[in-house]
Amino acid sequence: MAGAENSKLGVRILLGAVVLVLGGSMLLYLVPQSPVSGEISTDTVAKVGDESVSVQDVRQQLNQIEQRNPNMKALEPLYAQQILKQLVFQKEIEYEAKRLGVHVSDQERADRIRQFLPTAYNGDTFVGMDRYAAEVQGRFQMTVPVFEEQIRQGLLLEKFRKLVTDGISVGPAELQDEFRYKNEKIKLNYVLLKPEDLATKINPDEGEVKATYERNKTKYLVPEKRVVRYALADVNQLRQTTQVTDDELKVQYQQDIQQYQVPNRVHVDHILLMTVGKTPAEIEEIHQKAEDVLKQANKKGASFEDLAKKYSEDPGTKDKGGDLGWITQGQTVPEFEKAAFTLPKGSISDLVKTQYGFHIIKVLDKETAHTKTFDEVKDSLRAPLMLSKADKQAADIADKLSAVIRQNNKMSLDELAKQFHLSVGETRPVTATEPILELGNSKEVKDAIFGQRPDELSLPIHTDRGYLVVSVRGVLPAHQGTLDEVRDRVISDLKQQKSTEIARQKADDLEKRLKAGEKFETATKALGLDPKTSDLFARSGSITGAASGKQLSAAFQMKPGDVGPPLNLGTSWFVYRIAEKQEPNPADFEKQKKELSDQVLQTKRSLAFEAFRTALETRLRQEGKLRIMNDKLKGLGSLG
């Protein structure tokens, strides 16, 4: 035993000794994982020891993210990099766990499952595999093997975090430094010089415009432009003319009759004080607190909503005043359901104990099971059915258009429009990067315009407006722009250049005047600038619309009356003088000590674990145990 304990101590010391300073790391178990497989895929993008990560693994998780965020396509390479890093780190942790003999026991996994899913047990009795699988699928949208594997991976990661960070502590000097960092405040006199504000006062003469154009002539190319004629099957027009009869509505009602069946249900608010993972002594304290909250809830004029916002520990309903919405039988745990469906409308329950903790329930409304009548729902049916009919008509027209165009894609657009009652229009000359609002600005439309030959008809393209057929009427080739064609761009560039130079010059001039002893307001007015004074702010604060406390960190080292060097903020310049400095109040230290200690400790632990992560990756690379094949990730981003 002594040898084993010494071995564990050695592991802890070895892991805790890393001092590389990096940013905090993403928790691995927050990233959805796929089931573990021992097979090595032919599209392997990374290998850790004998374990592989495939492009399919990365793609699977990208697909899951895209289902929740359909508009993330442009960020796909970034997501792919992050997913790959997490999957690789997971394999690295597994590899290191085997090397060090670190593992997760079945009992540890079972205990954690009970914390995540207390409804899997009725008292100390397991509810059975069928109900357990249904609970896992309903709560986490996973199968049981995937869920339990994620639990194991999360616990393993926690074990390594504990090994790395257990020996980390916070010293008195660190607390004092953090206290000063959080509480020291300054007030500034300042000026923010924005080139765009100065540009409005700049009016270049013709000579300057011509000279700028001549110096940068090759910069001013005019890209290819195309003029497009189009025919549109306008879905909005179809919707306006589409009629829906009551008979059609009745057919739809009968088809969807099940969704109009309203079960027995109650609309409830609740306050939850959680007991999951608490000791018997702690549960008794929570019980007493719950009794006190119940007394407050039963007082005349008490606001249940306000009490829920103040006391409830249910993160899903706390901010909504405890509102759970409508619940049906079988949807909640038995104890909660019995109380909710027994209480009269408007009443408040006694304390209800469940696996989650102590609940106080208020019934807002009740409905007995019934089926909504046709007259009750027909108005809600009309608009969706009308839209569906119009969309189907538009799709039918598109199918017929496709058939005609495939036979002859050089027929007259006007003839096609007349045959199918389409509206016809023409765009101005447009480039590949310009928005074409009248055509919906879709990528498919742009691809058709700049990918087909003049006078050919495209196949119908689905847009928000309906189905479009486009035909390129003319092409204006890319060419060197004349001054008249690019004059606006030349003037804009010239204004930007001059205003940037003026902003820098005025910043330097103001600094010199201030350091020579001139008053801030006098010096700024003399230069035609607008002086401002900030509120007191800490390093974690900011001057709205100007600069953050982090950007102004040097100012906190200065004393009142000092003038800081001009601060470059992109193209803008920030010139300031320390107007006031407020030292931390020593009396506040004891009040903040616990919170400060927790924050510093968490930061140090995060940095230490990220350092361990980096050191582990470096070691595995050096040992030839880690290989990442970036070329396999083309199209999904690459790992730098």
C-alpha positions as CSV (number, residue, x, y, z in Angstrom):
1,M,0.0,0.0,0.0
2,A,2.8,2.4,0.9
3,G,4.3,1.9,-2.6
4,A,1.0,2.6,-4.2
5,E,0.5,5.8,-2.2
6,N,4.0,7.0,-3.0
7,S,3.3,6.3,-6.7
8,K,0.1,8.4,-6.6
9,L,1.9,11.2,-4.8
10,G,4.6,11.1,-7.4
11,V,2.0,11.3,-10.2
12,R,0.4,14.3,-8.4
13,I,3.7,16.1,-8.0
14,L,4.7,15.4,-11.6
15,L,1.5,16.7,-13.0
16,G,1.2,19.7,-10.7
17,A,4.8,20.9,-11.5
18,V,3.9,22.3,-14.9
19,V,3.9,26.1,-14.9
20,L,3.2,27.0,-18.5
21,V,0.7,30.0,-18.6
22,L,-2.1,29.5,-21.1
23,G,-5.9,30.3,-21.4
24,G,-8.6,28.1,-19.8
25,S,-9.6,24.9,-21.5
26,M,-13.0,23.7,-22.7
27,L,-14.5,20.9,-20.6
28,L,-14.3,17.8,-22.7
29,Y,-17.6,16.4,-21.5
30,L,-19.4,19.5,-22.8
31,V,-18.7,18.3,-26.4
32,P,-21.0,15.5,-27.5
33,Q,-19.1,12.3,-28.1
34,S,-19.7,9.4,-30.4
35,P,-19.5,5.8,-29.3
36,V,-16.1,4.4,-28.8
37,S,-14.8,2.1,-31.5
38,G,-11.5,0.2,-31.7
39,E,-11.6,0.2,-35.5
40,I,-9.2,2.5,-37.3
41,S,-11.0,4.4,-40.1
42,T,-9.5,4.8,-43.5
43,D,-10.2,8.6,-43.1
44,T,-8.1,8.9,-39.9
45,V,-7.2,12.5,-39.2
46,A,-5.4,11.8,-35.9
47,K,-3.9,8.9,-34.0
48,V,-3.0,8.7,-30.3
49,G,-1.3,5.5,-29.5
50,D,-3.4,2.8,-31.2
51,E,-6.6,4.9,-31.1
52,S,-7.8,6.9,-34.0
53,V,-10.0,10.0,-34.7
54,S,-11.6,10.0,-38.1
55,V,-13.0,12.8,-40.3
56,Q,-16.4,11.0,-39.8
57,D,-16.1,11.6,-36.0
58,V,-15.5,15.3,-36.6
59,R,-18.3,15.5,-39.2
60,Q,-20.8,13.7,-36.9
61,Q,-20.3,16.4,-34.2
62,L,-20.4,19.2,-36.8
63,N,-23.8,17.8,-38.0
64,Q,-25.1,17.9,-34.4
65,I,-24.0,21.5,-34.0
66,E,-25.5,22.5,-37.4
67,Q,-28.8,21.0,-36.4
68,R,-28.9,23.4,-33.4
69,N,-27.3,26.3,-35.4
70,P,-28.3,26.1,-39.1
71,N,-26.5,29.4,-39.9
72,M,-23.0,28.3,-38.7
73,K,-21.8,27.1,-42.1
74,A,-19.3,30.0,-42.4
75,L,-17.8,29.0,-39.1
76,E,-17.5,25.3,-39.9
77,P,-13.6,25.3,-40.2
78,L,-13.3,26.9,-36.7
79,Y,-15.8,24.4,-35.2
80,A,-14.0,21.6,-36.9
81,Q,-10.6,22.6,-35.4
82,Q,-12.2,22.8,-31.9
83,I,-13.9,19.5,-32.2
84,L,-10.7,17.8,-33.4
85,K,-8.8,19.3,-30.5
86,Q,-11.3,17.9,-28.0
87,L,-11.5,14.5,-29.6
88,V,-7.7,14.3,-29.7
89,F,-7.5,15.4,-26.1
90,Q,-10.0,12.7,-25.1
91,K,-7.8,10.1,-26.6
92,E,-4.7,11.6,-24.9
93,I,-6.4,11.4,-21.6
94,E,-7.4,7.8,-22.2
95,Y,-3.8,7.0,-23.2
96,E,-2.4,8.7,-20.1
97,A,-4.9,7.0,-17.8
98,K,-3.8,3.5,-19.0
99,R,-0.2,4.5,-18.5
100,L,-0.8,5.8,-14.9
101,G,-3.4,3.2,-13.9
102,V,-6.1,5.8,-13.5
103,H,-9.6,4.4,-14.1
104,V,-13.3,5.0,-13.3
105,S,-15.1,2.3,-11.3
106,D,-18.6,1.0,-12.1
107,Q,-19.7,2.3,-8.7
108,E,-18.3,5.8,-9.4
109,R,-20.2,5.8,-12.7
110,A,-23.4,4.6,-11.1
111,D,-23.2,7.3,-8.4
112,R,-22.7,10.0,-11.1
113,I,-25.6,8.7,-13.2
114,R,-27.8,8.9,-10.1
115,Q,-26.8,12.6,-9.7
116,F,-27.6,13.4,-13.4
117,L,-30.7,11.3,-13.5
118,P,-32.3,10.8,-10.1
119,T,-35.5,9.5,-11.7
120,A,-33.6,6.3,-12.7
121,Y,-34.2,5.2,-9.1
122,N,-37.4,5.0,-7.1
123,G,-35.9,5.3,-3.6
124,D,-33.0,2.8,-3.8
125,T,-34.7,0.7,-6.4
126,F,-33.7,0.9,-10.1
127,V,-36.7,1.7,-12.2
128,G,-35.8,-0.8,-14.9
129,M,-33.9,-0.7,-18.2
130,D,-36.9,0.3,-20.4
131,R,-37.8,3.4,-18.3
132,Y,-34.1,4.2,-17.8
133,A,-33.5,4.2,-21.5
134,A,-36.5,6.4,-22.1
135,E,-35.4,8.9,-19.5
136,V,-31.9,9.0,-21.0
137,Q,-33.3,9.5,-24.5
138,G,-35.8,12.1,-23.4
139,R,-33.4,14.2,-21.2
140,F,-30.2,13.9,-23.2
141,Q,-31.2,12.6,-26.7
142,M,-28.7,9.8,-26.4
143,T,-28.7,6.0,-26.2
144,V,-27.7,4.4,-22.9
145,P,-24.3,3.2,-24.0
146,V,-23.4,6.7,-25.3
147,F,-24.7,8.4,-22.2
148,E,-22.8,6.1,-19.9
149,E,-19.6,6.4,-21.9
150,Q,-19.8,10.2,-21.6
151,I,-20.3,9.9,-17.9
152,R,-17.2,7.7,-17.7
153,Q,-15.2,10.2,-19.8
154,G,-16.3,13.1,-17.7
155,L,-15.3,11.3,-14.5
156,L,-11.9,10.4,-15.9
157,L,-11.3,14.0,-16.8
158,E,-12.3,15.1,-13.3
159,K,-9.8,12.6,-11.9
160,F,-7.0,14.2,-13.9
161,R,-8.1,17.7,-13.0
162,K,-7.9,16.6,-9.3
163,L,-4.5,15.1,-9.8
164,V,-3.2,18.3,-11.5
165,T,-4.8,20.9,-9.3
166,D,-5.2,19.4,-5.8
167,G,-1.9,20.9,-4.6
168,I,-2.7,24.5,-5.8
169,S,-3.5,27.1,-3.2
170,V,-3.8,30.9,-3.0
171,G,-1.4,33.0,-0.9
172,P,-2.1,36.2,1.0
173,A,-0.1,38.3,-1.5
174,E,-2.1,36.9,-4.4
175,L,-5.4,37.8,-2.6
176,Q,-4.2,41.3,-2.0
177,D,-3.1,41.7,-5.6
178,E,-6.5,40.5,-6.8
179,F,-8.3,42.7,-4.3
180,R,-6.4,45.8,-5.7
181,Y,-7.0,44.6,-9.3
182,K,-10.8,44.3,-8.7
183,N,-11.3,47.5,-6.6
184,E,-8.8,50.1,-7.6
185,K,-10.6,52.7,-9.8
186,I,-9.7,55.7,-11.9
187,K,-11.5,58.6,-13.6
188,L,-10.1,60.0,-16.8
189,N,-10.3,63.2,-18.8
190,Y,-10.0,61.9,-22.4
191,V,-10.5,62.5,-26.1
192,L,-11.2,59.8,-28.6
193,L,-10.0,60.8,-32.1
194,K,-11.9,58.8,-34.8
195,P,-10.7,59.2,-38.4
196,E,-14.3,58.7,-39.6
197,D,-15.4,61.7,-37.7
198,L,-12.5,63.8,-39.1
199,A,-13.1,62.5,-42.6
200,T,-16.4,64.4,-42.9
201,K,-14.5,67.7,-42.7
202,I,-12.0,66.7,-45.4
203,N,-12.7,67.9,-49.0
204,P,-9.8,66.8,-51.4
205,D,-9.4,69.1,-54.4
206,E,-9.3,67.8,-57.9
207,G,-5.5,67.8,-58.0
208,E,-5.2,65.6,-55.0
209,V,-7.8,63.2,-56.4
210,K,-6.0,62.9,-59.7
211,A,-2.6,62.5,-58.0
212,T,-3.9,59.7,-55.7
213,Y,-5.5,57.9,-58.7
214,E,-2.3,58.1,-60.8
215,R,-0.2,56.8,-57.9
216,N,-2.6,53.8,-57.2
217,K,-4.1,53.2,-60.7
218,T,-3.5,49.5,-60.6
219,K,-5.5,49.3,-57.4
220,Y,-8.6,50.6,-59.0
221,L,-9.8,47.7,-61.1
222,V,-13.5,47.5,-62.1
223,P,-14.6,43.8,-61.8
224,E,-16.7,42.0,-64.3
225,K,-20.3,43.0,-64.3
226,R,-23.4,41.2,-65.7
227,V,-26.8,42.4,-66.6
228,V,-29.5,39.8,-65.9
229,R,-33.0,39.3,-67.0
230,Y,-35.2,37.1,-64.9
231,A,-38.6,35.5,-64.8
232,L,-40.2,34.9,-61.4
233,A,-42.9,32.5,-60.2
234,D,-43.9,34.8,-57.3
235,V,-45.0,32.7,-54.4
236,N,-46.5,35.8,-52.6
237,Q,-48.8,36.5,-55.6
238,L,-49.9,32.8,-55.5
239,R,-50.6,33.1,-51.8
240,Q,-52.8,36.1,-52.4
241,T,-54.9,34.3,-55.0
242,T,-55.1,30.9,-53.3
243,Q,-58.4,30.0,-51.7
244,V,-59.0,27.4,-49.0
245,T,-62.5,25.9,-48.6
246,D,-64.1,24.7,-45.3
247,D,-64.1,21.2,-46.8
248,E,-60.3,21.4,-47.2
249,L,-59.9,22.7,-43.7
250,K,-62.1,19.8,-42.4
251,V,-59.9,17.3,-44.2
252,Q,-56.8,18.8,-42.6
253,Y,-58.5,18.9,-39.2
254,Q,-59.3,15.2,-39.4
255,Q,-55.8,14.3,-40.6
256,D,-54.3,16.2,-37.6
257,I,-57.1,15.3,-35.1
258,Q,-54.6,13.8,-32.6
259,Q,-52.8,17.1,-32.1
260,Y,-56.1,18.7,-31.0
261,Q,-56.6,16.2,-28.3
262,V,-56.0,18.0,-25.0
263,P,-55.1,15.6,-22.1
264,N,-55.8,16.3,-18.5
265,R,-53.3,19.0,-17.7
266,V,-52.4,21.7,-15.2
267,H,-50.5,24.9,-15.5
268,V,-48.1,25.3,-12.6
269,D,-45.5,27.4,-11.0
270,H,-43.0,25.9,-8.6
271,I,-40.2,26.7,-6.3
272,L,-37.5,24.0,-6.0
273,L,-34.8,23.8,-3.3
274,M,-32.5,21.0,-4.4
275,T,-31.2,18.2,-2.2
276,V,-29.3,16.2,-4.9
277,G,-25.9,15.2,-3.6
278,K,-26.5,16.7,-0.1
279,T,-25.7,15.1,3.3
280,P,-28.6,14.3,5.7
281,A,-27.6,17.4,7.8
282,E,-27.6,19.6,4.8
283,I,-31.0,18.2,3.7
284,E,-32.5,19.1,7.1
285,E,-31.2,22.7,6.7
286,I,-32.8,22.9,3.2
287,H,-36.0,21.5,4.7
288,Q,-36.2,24.3,7.3
289,K,-35.5,26.9,4.6
290,A,-38.2,25.4,2.4
291,E,-40.7,25.6,5.3
292,D,-39.8,29.3,5.7
293,V,-40.3,30.0,2.0
294,L,-43.7,28.1,2.1
295,K,-44.8,30.4,5.0
296,Q,-43.8,33.4,2.9
297,A,-45.8,32.1,-0.1
298,N,-48.9,31.6,2.0
299,K,-48.9,35.2,3.3
300,K,-51.7,37.4,2.1
301,G,-50.5,39.5,-0.9
302,A,-47.3,37.5,-1.4
303,S,-45.9,37.2,-4.9
304,F,-45.2,33.5,-5.8
305,E,-43.4,34.7,-8.9
306,D,-41.0,36.9,-6.9
307,L,-40.3,34.2,-4.3
308,A,-39.5,31.7,-7.1
309,K,-37.0,34.2,-8.7
310,K,-35.4,34.7,-5.3
311,Y,-35.3,31.2,-3.9
312,S,-35.9,28.6,-6.6
313,E,-32.9,26.5,-7.7
314,D,-34.5,25.2,-10.9
315,P,-32.4,26.9,-13.6
316,G,-35.0,26.3,-16.2
317,T,-37.8,28.1,-14.4
318,K,-36.2,30.4,-11.8
319,D,-36.0,33.5,-14.1
320,K,-39.6,32.9,-15.3
321,G,-40.9,33.1,-11.8
322,G,-41.1,29.3,-11.5
323,D,-43.4,28.9,-14.5
324,L,-43.3,25.2,-15.6
325,G,-46.1,25.8,-18.2
326,W,-48.7,23.1,-18.8
327,I,-47.8,19.6,-17.6
328,T,-49.6,16.3,-18.4
329,Q,-49.9,13.1,-16.5
330,G,-46.8,10.9,-16.8
331,Q,-44.6,13.9,-17.5
332,T,-43.2,14.5,-14.0
333,V,-42.1,12.4,-11.1
334,P,-45.1,10.7,-9.2
335,E,-44.9,12.8,-6.1
336,F,-45.0,16.1,-8.0
337,E,-47.7,14.8,-10.4
338,K,-50.0,13.7,-7.5
339,A,-49.8,17.1,-5.8
340,A,-50.2,19.1,-9.0
341,F,-53.3,17.2,-10.2
342,T,-54.9,17.1,-6.8
343,L,-54.7,20.8,-5.9
344,P,-57.6,23.1,-6.8
345,K,-56.9,26.0,-9.2
346,G,-55.2,28.9,-7.5
347,S,-54.0,27.0,-4.5
348,I,-50.5,26.4,-3.1
349,S,-49.2,22.9,-2.0
350,D,-47.5,21.9,1.2
351,L,-43.8,20.9,0.7
352,V,-43.5,18.1,-1.9
353,K,-40.4,15.9,-1.5
354,T,-39.0,14.3,-4.7
355,Q,-35.6,12.9,-5.8
356,Y,-34.7,16.5,-6.8
357,G,-35.5,18.2,-3.5
358,F,-38.4,20.1,-1.9
359,H,-41.0,21.7,-4.1
360,I,-43.7,24.3,-3.5
361,I,-46.3,24.1,-6.2
362,K,-48.9,26.7,-7.2
363,V,-51.7,25.6,-9.6
364,L,-52.5,28.5,-12.0
365,D,-55.0,26.7,-14.2
366,K,-56.5,23.2,-15.0
367,E,-58.0,21.6,-18.0
368,T,-59.8,18.2,-18.3
369,A,-59.1,16.0,-21.3
370,H,-61.1,16.9,-24.4
371,T,-60.7,17.3,-28.2
372,K,-60.8,20.8,-29.6
373,T,-63.7,21.3,-32.1
374,F,-63.3,22.2,-35.7
375,D,-64.7,25.6,-35.1
376,E,-62.1,26.2,-32.4
377,V,-59.2,25.5,-34.6
378,K,-60.3,26.3,-38.2
379,D,-58.9,29.8,-38.2
380,S,-55.5,28.6,-37.1
381,L,-55.6,26.0,-39.9
382,R,-56.4,28.4,-42.7
383,A,-53.1,30.3,-43.0
384,P,-50.7,27.2,-42.9
385,L,-52.9,25.4,-45.4
386,M,-53.1,28.4,-47.8
387,L,-49.3,28.7,-47.6
388,S,-48.8,25.0,-48.2
389,K,-51.1,25.1,-51.3
390,A,-49.4,28.1,-52.7
391,D,-45.9,26.6,-52.2
392,K,-47.1,23.4,-53.9
393,Q,-48.4,25.4,-56.8
394,A,-45.1,27.2,-57.1
395,A,-43.2,23.9,-56.9
396,D,-45.4,22.4,-59.6
397,I,-44.7,25.4,-61.9
398,A,-41.0,24.9,-61.2
399,D,-41.2,21.3,-62.2
400,K,-42.9,22.2,-65.5
401,L,-40.4,25.0,-66.1
402,S,-37.5,22.5,-65.6
403,A,-39.0,20.2,-68.1
404,V,-39.3,22.9,-70.8
405,I,-35.9,24.4,-70.1
406,R,-34.2,21.0,-70.3
407,Q,-35.6,20.6,-73.8
408,N,-34.4,24.0,-74.9
409,N,-32.4,26.3,-72.6
410,K,-32.0,29.0,-75.3
411,M,-35.7,29.7,-75.8
412,S,-36.9,33.3,-75.2
413,L,-37.3,34.3,-71.6
414,D,-40.4,36.4,-72.5
415,E,-42.0,33.4,-74.3
416,L,-41.4,31.3,-71.2
417,A,-42.8,33.9,-68.9
418,K,-45.9,34.3,-71.1
419,Q,-46.5,30.6,-71.2
420,F,-46.3,30.2,-67.4
421,H,-47.7,33.7,-66.3
422,L,-44.4,34.7,-64.7
423,S,-43.3,38.3,-63.9
424,V,-40.2,39.6,-65.8
425,G,-37.5,42.0,-64.6
426,E,-34.0,43.1,-65.3
427,T,-31.1,44.0,-62.9
428,R,-28.6,46.8,-63.1
429,P,-25.0,45.7,-64.0
430,V,-23.9,43.7,-60.9
431,T,-20.6,42.2,-59.7
432,A,-20.2,38.8,-58.1
433,T,-19.9,40.4,-54.6
434,E,-22.7,42.9,-54.8
435,P,-26.1,42.1,-53.2
436,I,-28.9,41.7,-55.7
437,L,-31.9,42.4,-53.4
438,E,-34.5,42.0,-56.1
439,L,-33.4,38.4,-56.6
440,G,-33.1,37.5,-52.9
441,N,-29.2,37.6,-52.9
442,S,-28.9,33.8,-52.6
443,K,-25.7,32.0,-53.4
444,E,-27.5,29.8,-55.9
445,V,-28.7,32.8,-57.9
446,K,-25.1,34.3,-57.9
447,D,-23.6,31.0,-59.1
448,A,-26.1,30.8,-61.9
449,I,-25.5,34.4,-63.0
450,F,-21.7,34.1,-63.1
451,G,-21.5,30.5,-64.1
452,Q,-23.6,30.3,-67.3
453,R,-23.2,31.6,-70.8
454,P,-25.2,34.7,-72.1
455,D,-28.7,34.1,-73.4
456,E,-29.0,30.6,-71.8
457,L,-31.8,30.0,-69.3
458,S,-31.0,28.6,-65.9
459,L,-33.1,25.9,-64.3
460,P,-35.6,27.3,-61.7
461,I,-33.9,28.4,-58.5
462,H,-35.8,28.4,-55.2
463,T,-35.5,31.7,-53.3
464,D,-37.5,33.5,-50.6
465,R,-39.6,35.2,-53.4
466,G,-40.4,32.0,-55.2
467,Y,-38.8,30.3,-58.2
468,L,-36.4,32.2,-60.5
469,V,-35.2,31.6,-64.0
470,V,-32.3,33.9,-64.9
471,S,-30.7,34.7,-68.2
472,V,-27.5,36.7,-68.7
473,R,-28.3,39.6,-71.1
474,G,-24.8,41.1,-71.2
475,V,-21.3,40.9,-69.8
476,L,-19.1,44.0,-69.0
477,P,-15.5,42.6,-68.8
478,A,-13.2,43.5,-65.9
479,H,-11.0,46.4,-66.7
480,Q,-8.8,49.1,-65.4
481,G,-11.2,51.7,-64.0
482,T,-11.1,55.3,-65.4
483,L,-11.0,58.1,-62.8
484,D,-14.7,58.9,-63.5
485,E,-15.6,55.2,-62.9
486,V,-13.7,54.9,-59.6
487,R,-13.8,58.5,-58.4
488,D,-15.9,57.7,-55.3
489,R,-13.4,55.0,-54.2
490,V,-10.4,57.3,-54.8
491,I,-12.0,60.1,-52.7
492,S,-13.0,57.6,-50.0
493,D,-9.4,56.2,-49.8
494,L,-7.9,59.7,-49.8
495,K,-10.2,60.9,-47.0
496,Q,-9.4,57.8,-44.9
497,Q,-5.6,58.3,-45.4
498,K,-5.7,62.0,-44.6
499,S,-8.1,61.6,-41.6
500,T,-5.9,58.8,-40.1
501,E,-2.8,61.0,-40.4
502,I,-4.7,64.0,-38.9
503,A,-6.0,61.8,-36.0
504,R,-2.4,60.7,-35.1
505,Q,-1.0,64.2,-35.5
506,K,-3.7,65.8,-33.2
507,A,-3.1,63.0,-30.6
508,D,0.6,63.8,-30.6
509,D,-0.1,67.6,-30.4
510,L,-2.6,67.2,-27.5
511,E,-0.1,65.0,-25.6
512,K,2.6,67.7,-25.9
513,R,0.3,70.5,-24.8
514,L,-0.9,68.6,-21.8
515,K,2.6,67.6,-20.7
516,A,3.6,71.2,-21.1
517,G,1.1,72.0,-18.4
518,E,-1.8,73.3,-20.5
519,K,-5.3,72.6,-19.0
520,F,-7.1,69.6,-20.6
521,E,-10.2,71.5,-21.7
522,T,-8.2,74.4,-23.0
523,A,-5.8,72.2,-25.0
524,T,-8.6,70.1,-26.5
525,K,-10.7,73.1,-27.5
526,A,-7.7,74.7,-29.2
527,L,-7.3,71.6,-31.3
528,G,-11.0,71.5,-32.1
529,L,-11.6,68.4,-30.1
530,D,-14.4,67.3,-27.8
531,P,-13.2,66.6,-24.2
532,K,-15.0,64.1,-22.1
533,T,-14.7,62.8,-18.5
534,S,-15.3,59.2,-17.6
535,D,-17.0,57.7,-14.6
536,L,-14.8,55.9,-12.1
537,F,-14.1,52.4,-13.4
538,A,-12.0,49.4,-12.4
539,R,-9.7,47.2,-14.6
540,S,-12.6,45.0,-15.2
541,G,-14.7,47.9,-16.4
542,S,-14.6,50.2,-19.4
543,I,-15.4,53.6,-20.9
544,T,-18.4,52.8,-23.1
545,G,-17.6,53.3,-26.8
546,A,-14.0,54.2,-26.1
547,A,-11.7,51.7,-24.3
548,S,-11.7,48.8,-21.8
549,G,-9.9,48.7,-18.5
550,K,-7.7,46.0,-19.9
551,Q,-6.6,48.4,-22.8
552,L,-6.0,51.1,-20.2
553,S,-4.0,48.9,-17.7
554,A,-1.1,51.3,-17.8
555,A,-3.3,54.1,-16.5
556,F,-3.8,52.3,-13.2
557,Q,-0.1,52.7,-12.5
558,M,-0.2,56.5,-12.8
559,K,-1.2,59.2,-10.4
560,P,-3.8,62.0,-10.7
561,G,-2.6,64.7,-13.1
562,D,-0.4,62.3,-15.1
563,V,-0.9,62.2,-18.9
564,G,-0.7,58.9,-20.7
565,P,0.9,58.3,-24.1
566,P,-1.6,58.3,-27.0
567,L,-3.2,54.9,-27.1
568,N,-3.8,53.4,-30.6
569,L,-7.2,51.7,-30.8
570,G,-7.3,50.3,-34.4
571,T,-7.4,53.4,-36.6
572,S,-8.5,55.7,-33.6
573,W,-6.4,57.4,-31.0
574,F,-7.2,57.8,-27.3
575,V,-5.5,60.6,-25.3
576,Y,-6.1,60.8,-21.6
577,R,-5.2,62.4,-18.3
578,I,-5.8,60.9,-14.8
579,A,-8.5,63.0,-13.2
580,E,-9.0,61.0,-10.1
581,K,-7.8,57.8,-8.5
582,Q,-9.7,55.8,-5.9
583,E,-7.8,53.3,-3.8
584,P,-9.5,50.1,-2.6
585,N,-11.2,50.3,0.8
586,P,-9.4,47.9,3.2
587,A,-12.6,47.4,5.1
588,D,-14.0,45.6,2.0
589,F,-11.2,43.0,1.9
590,E,-12.8,40.6,4.4
591,K,-16.2,40.9,2.7
592,Q,-14.7,39.9,-0.6
593,K,-12.0,37.5,0.6
594,K,-13.9,34.3,0.0
595,E,-15.1,35.3,-3.5
596,L,-11.6,36.5,-4.4
597,S,-10.0,33.3,-3.1
598,D,-12.4,31.2,-5.2
599,Q,-11.8,33.2,-8.3
600,V,-8.0,33.2,-8.0
601,L,-8.0,29.5,-7.2
602,Q,-10.2,28.7,-10.2
603,T,-8.0,30.7,-12.5
604,K,-4.8,29.0,-11.2
605,R,-6.4,25.6,-11.6
606,S,-7.5,26.3,-15.1
607,L,-4.0,27.6,-16.1
608,A,-2.4,24.6,-14.5
609,F,-4.7,22.1,-16.2
610,E,-4.2,23.8,-19.6
611,A,-0.4,23.6,-19.0
612,F,-0.7,19.9,-18.2
613,R,-2.7,19.5,-21.4
614,T,-0.1,21.2,-23.5
615,A,2.7,19.3,-21.9
616,L,1.0,16.0,-22.4
617,E,0.4,16.8,-26.1
618,T,4.1,17.9,-26.5
619,R,5.4,14.7,-24.8
620,L,3.2,12.4,-26.9
621,R,4.3,14.1,-30.1
622,Q,8.0,13.7,-29.1
623,E,7.4,10.0,-28.3
624,G,5.7,9.5,-31.6
625,K,2.4,8.5,-29.9
626,L,0.5,11.5,-31.4
627,R,0.0,12.2,-35.1
628,I,-2.4,14.7,-36.7
629,M,-2.9,14.5,-40.5
630,N,-4.2,18.0,-41.3
631,D,-4.6,17.3,-45.0
632,K,-7.4,14.8,-44.2
633,L,-9.5,17.7,-42.7
634,K,-9.7,19.8,-45.9
635,G,-13.0,21.4,-46.2
636,L,-13.6,21.2,-42.4
637,G,-10.7,23.4,-41.3
638,S,-7.2,22.4,-40.2
639,L,-5.4,22.2,-36.9
640,G,-2.6,24.7,-36.6
